[in-house]
Structure formats: C-alpha cells, structure tokens
Amino acid sequence: MPYSLYCQIQVSLCFPMISLLRLLLLVFASGRHADAWIGSMNMKQGTHSPAGEFSRRQVFQKIQGASAAASVVSISTGMPRSASAENTKSRSEGYAVRKSEAEWKAALSQRQYEILREGGTERPHTSILEWEDRTGTFFCAGCGTALFESEAKFHSGTGWPSFATALDGVEVEQTNALQANLGGSELRCKTCGGHLGDVFRDGWIFQGTPAAVSGKRFCIDGSALVFKPSDGSDPVVGDTYPDKPSWPEFS
C-alpha cells in the first residue's frame, strides 16, 4: 500500500467525514502513478532547479491543497506540509563543516548543490545509486560523513535510494508526531547540514525487506551520496545518471 494512501486512511478513521474525492486524489498520487507524473513533468520542464522542479514534496503539498478544497474537515485537522518545507533550521549554523555558498558551489556539482544546500529533490530514477546493490557504505557527497550501510538498503519502487536504518551521521528533524507520521521528517548530514531526503514511518508496507523490521523508510536523494564498495573498487558518485533510465509508465 502506498504511503500517501496509508496516511489518508489513518486520518479517515479518525475523521469519517473526509470525502471520497480526497481518497481518490491520493490514489492517483500514490506509487507508480506519482513517480510517472513527477517524471513526465520534470522532463517537460527540463530542469533540476528546486524552484522549477516537481518533487515528491511538491506532490504531497499539491494533493493536500486539492484535498483541502474538497473537504472542510481536512482544513480543520491542519494537515502538515512537507518535512523540508517545515524545517527552518539553518544548514550552516551549528554544524562542524561550514563553507560559504561560493565555496559550496565550487566544491559540488549543480545537482549536488541544489539538493544538499538548497533542499531540492532529484527526479526519481535518475541516480545510479538506485540500482547499487554491492556491499559497502554510503557517504555524504558534501563532507564525506558515513550515512548508510548497504545492508540497510532495499528497493522501495519509489525511484529514490531507500534505506531501513541510518548511521549516526544522519540528523533527523525533530518534529511532532502528526508531522512525522503524515508528512515525514527531513534528513540532514549531521556534520555539514546538507539535505539528504526524508524519513517516513511506513516501513511495514515493504514486507520482506529490512524496512519491515525497522518500521521506517529513509527516502534519499542519490545525488547527496557517494558509495564506497567494501571491496576497494572505485567510489560511485550518486550524481551520475544510470546508463538506461527506467521511467515508470501509467497503467
């Protein structure tokens, strides 16, 4: 069951008056349909810029807006916005590794900068790390902090690298229970403050994966990562497009 639909069912159990239209909107926005829609819109726009990019967070916000218009109850419940939109904490203050914006732009690629320093979201299925299954460790592309182990990685079908657990180098946004359950929490590198993605409490959906045990899904932008295989072979930079991108199609 897609996370967005699961969240809405939870709310509808508490508020029976939530309209059928709201549920139908979320069905459209779930799973493969959301990924395909995001991908098609981004391909039309031809940009990676957070300002012009349709991301998983923007999809969430648009569906919330549409559903609010369909139900007075949805307005009164105060459904949370996306995790990155809620988090106003500085990406520089209080972190061990700090650089000027000019220095970050010089050190990172355009896509890495937009994600790590501006909180953007890459298009689904556009990072080579989505298909990386070797044993090793995933590091922050900004400062080299260890973030995830390969044992925690699983294929969620969302188009973004997904992990069931994180290492100590990952900072999870402190937020209220409603936001954490419905909108997720933003993830940052604990060393440099770089945006990594979001964590959702829907791991139980992915039976047969490590997420079913942890109960969480760390949804990560591959461009924020660098993978170092344990066999000593060359590192793989997440800001690398796969040879043959596989865009989901409507069915």
TAKABEL-V451061 format. One line per field, one symbol per residue. ss: DSSP state (H for helix, E for strand, - for the rest). burial: # if it has 24 or more other C-alpha atoms within 12 Angstrom, else .. A space follows every 10 residues. Layout:
ss = ???
burial = ???
//
This chain:
ss = --HHHHHHHH HHHH-----H HHHHHHHH-- HHHHHHHHHH HHHHH----- -----HHHHH HHHHHHHHHH -HHHHH---- --HHHH---- ---------- HHHHHHH--H HHHHHH---- -------HHH H----EEEEE -----EEEEH HHEE------ EEE------E EE----HHHH HH--EEEEE- ----EEEEEE --HHH----H HHHH--EEEE -HHHEEEEE- -----EE--- ---------- -
burial = .########. #......##. .##.###### ########## .#.....#.# ..######## #.###.##.. #..#....## #######.#. ##........ ...#...#.# ########## ########## ####.##### ########## ########## #######.## ###.#...## ########## ########## ###.##..## #..#.##### ########.. ....###### ......#... .
//
